[in-house]
């Protein structure tokens, strides 16, 4: 070979080798990233070696309400635990309450350094600032948990039609319905992948499939999940082609999602105004109670203060209920 051609050929070969190496490395990186994005939390726990019973206990956190004497308090704790589960938080509800209390205590301690110079009336100012700190901490945690819950339910409802298609195709291929659900649980990401896996786990532990679907709908808090549970329950009692029922249900859910996006787009301005009008008064009043409690404590002796404050609170609650009913559409 001509020595003049050897050097260009070496450059070309080196260039091709670098391109192939980079492409191979990028393929490995993106394939692993794609695999991590597809896998759900339940599959990750199972792959780590945890027993299925422990995985089920970790994903389905049942509150310890047997120690509570009041049934109403037990029901309230159950609802709060379900609300936290629907938000996808891995924290225990009691731990979340502790975090809220810690935030309120931090705000209150910071406020004490500002009110310590107020001289007379320090105890009253400290009490007012404590109330404001608790209000701000509860509002911040409640908004955070509520937004996470809303996003999780929205993502779950967007995943549900695709998962129903997977179940439908598996049933048409001859798989039993529980195997089809298990296949969807392995293929889908969180949150629906883990929730479908819990349906399979409950059925494996002896729970009836219809009861497992009802528990799934109750855990997620999604209306579309309730439609799925009711459709399968009616089909199991009356008979019929389950594949066609799931196909129609997937179509209905997709249409509802499309309609819901249109409604939210048209009502976005009203929803933003409702959020501002609902949160801003509590934020301003709580901030004033934390940073300048004397602004309110100096008016406690005025005979008109408490009637006016009570009237403002009642009007705020009435306005909040009216705004909530206006901006939340049923479709």
N, C-alpha and C positions, 0 to 999 in steps of 0.2 A: 504494500500500500504506500502511496505517495506520502512522505512525511508531512507535506503541507496540508493534507486532508486529515491527518490524525488528530491534530489539536481541535479543529472545529467539530469533528465527530465526538471527541471526548466531552466538549462543552454541551453538545446536544444530548448525549447519554446522561451526563450529570443533571442537566435540566429535567429530562424525563424522569430520572430517579427521584429527584426532589419533589416533582409534581405528584408522582405516585405515592411517595411517602406521606406528603401532606394530606392528600386525599384519603389515604387509608387511616391516618390518625384522626382526621376530622370525622370520618365515618364512624370510627369507634366512639369518639366523644359524643357525637350527636345521637348515636344509637343508644348509648347508656343514658343520656339525658332524656330521650324519648321513653325509654323503659321506665325510668324513675317517675316521669310525669304520668305514665299510664297506671302504674301500680298504685294501689290504695293502701290506706293505713292498716286495714285488716290483713292484707296479704304481706305487708312488711312485718307485722308482728308474728305471723305464722312462719315466715321465712327466717326470722331470728331465733326460732326454736321454742317459742312460747307455746304452751299447750292450748288447744282450742277452748277449753273451759276458761282459762285465764284470759284469753283474748276476748271472749264474750263478756266476762266480768269487767274488763277494762273499757270496752266500748259501750256497754250498757250499764251506766252508773245508776243504781237504785238507791234513793236516800234512805237512811236509817230512821224511819218514822215511828218505829214501835216504842221508842222511849218517850215519845211526846204524849202527854196526857190529853191534850185537846185535839179532837178530830179535825176541827177547822184549821188549826195550826199545821197539822199533818198534811191536810189537803193543799194548803198554801205552799208548804215546802215541796210537795210533789210537783206542783205547777211550776215553781221556780226552778226545780231541777230539770224538768222537761224543757223549759225555756232556755236554760243554759246548754242543754244537750243539742237543741235545735240550732243554736248559734255555732256549734262545732268547737266549743272551748273544751280543752282537756282538763281544766281546773275543776276541783270539787266546788259545789255551790257554797259550802261553808267557808272554803278558802277564798272564794270571790268576795264574800261578805267581809272577811278579814282584810282583804286588800282595800276594799272600799273604806273600811274603818281606819286603816293606816293612812290612806290619802287624806281623809278628813282630819285625822290627828296632825298630820304634817302641815296642812293649811292652818289649823288652829294654833299650833305652836308658832308658826311664822307670824300669825296675826298678833299673838301675845307680845312679841317684841315691839309691835307698833302701838298697842294699846297700853303698855306698861307705863307710859309717860302721861297717861290721861288723868292720873291722880284720883280724885273722888269718882265713885261709880265704876271702879275697875271691875268689880264682880259682875255687874249688870252688863258692861261692855263685853267682858269675856264670855258671858252666856250667850249674848246675841251673836258674837263672832263664831261660837261653837255651832249654833244653829245654821248660820250661813255656810260654814265649812262643810257640815254634813249635807246640806242641800246641794252645794256645788259638786261634792264627791259623788253623791248618788246620781245626780244628773249626768255627770261625765261617764260613769260606769254604765248607766242605763242606756245612754245613747250609743256607746261603744258596743255593748252586747246586742242591742237592737239592730244596729247596722250590720253586724256580723251575721245575725240570724236572717235578716232580709236577704243578704247576699248569698248565704248558703242555700236557702230555700229556692231562690231564683236559679242558682246553678243546678240544683237537683232537678227542678222542673224542666230545665233545658236539656238535661241528660236523659230524662225519663223516656221521651219518644224513641231515642236511639236504642236505649236498653230494651224497650218493648219490641223493637224490630229484631234485636238479637234473640229475644225469647221466642218471638213469633217464628223466625226462621229455624230455630232449633226444634220447636214443636212440629213444624212441617217436615223436618228431616227425620222425625220419629222419636225424639228424646221426650222423656216424661217432663212435666212442667217444672218439677223441682230441679232436675238436671239442667233445664234451660235457664232457670234463674241462677243456678250456680255458675253456668258459663258466662252469663252477663256480669256476675259479681267478680269473676276473674278478669274480664276484659275492660270493665269500666273503672274510671278513676273515682276518687272521692268527690263528693260525699256519697254518691249513689252506689259505688262499688262496695263500700263497707256496709251500707244499709242492706243491700241485697244479700251480702254475705251473712248478716245477722239473721235474715229470714231463713237461710239455709241452716244456720246453726240451731235456731229454735226448732225447726222441723226435725233436725237430727236428734235433738234432745227429747223428742216426743210430743212437741206442741203441734196441734192441728195446723195444716197449711193456711186455712182461712184465718185462724187466730193469729198466726205469725204475720199475715198481711195486715190485719187490723192493728197489731202492735207496731208494724212498720209505719203505717199511716199516722198513728198517734205519736210516734217518736219524731217523725220528720215535721209534722205540722203543716204539710202541704195538702191543698185541696185536690190536686191531681193524684197524689198518692192515695187519697181516700177513694177517688174514682176507680183507680186500679184495684184496690182491695174489694170494693163493692162489686165491680164487674166480674172478678174471678169468683167471688162468693155466690153471686147469682147464677153464674154458669155452672158451678159445681152442684147447685141445688136443682136447677131446671134443665140442665143439659144444653147442648149446642156446640158449635164449632168455636173453640177457644182461640184458634189462630185468627179467625175473622174478627172476633171480638177485640182482640189485642190490636189488630191492624186498624180497626175503626177508632179505638181509643187513642192510639198514637196520632192519628190524623186530627182528632178532636183536640188533643193537647197542643199539637203544633199550631192549630188555628187559634186556640186561646192565647198562646204565647204571642202570636203575631198581633192579635187584637189588643192584648195587654200592653205591648210596646207602643202601639198607636195611641192608646188612651193615655199612657204615661207621658208620651211626647206632647200631646195636646194639653195635658194638665200640669206640665212641668213648672210653669210659672206660678200657678196656684199652689202647688205643693211646696215650692221654695218659699213662697210668702207665708204659707202655713207653718213651715218649720221655723222661720225667723220670728214670727209672731208668738209662737209657742215657747221657744227656748229663750229668746232675748229678755223677757221680763224676769224670768227666774235667774238668768245669768247676771243681769244688772243688779237686781235686789240682793242676790247672794254675794256678789262682788262688793257691794256697798257695805253689807253686814260684816264681811271679812276685813275689808281695808279701812272702813270708817264707821264703826258701830255707833259712835256718838251721834251720827246723823239721824239715827232712829231713837236711841236711848234718851236724847234730850227732849223728844216729843212724847215720851210715855206719860208724862204728867198732864198733858193736854187732854181734856175730856172728849175732844172730837177725834183724837187719833185712832182709838180702837174701833169705833163704829165705821169710820172711813176705811180703815185697813181691812176690816171684815167685809165690807161691801165690795172693795176692789178684788179681794180674793174670790168672792162668790161670782162676780162678773167675769173674772179670768177663767174660772172653771166652766162657766156656761159658754163662754166664747171658745174655749178649747174643744168642748164637745161638739159645738156647731161646726167649727172648722174641720175637725176630724171626720165628721159625717159628710161634709161637702167634698173633700179632696179624696176620700177613699171610695172608689167606684166598685160596684159589683158587676162583673161581666162573666 
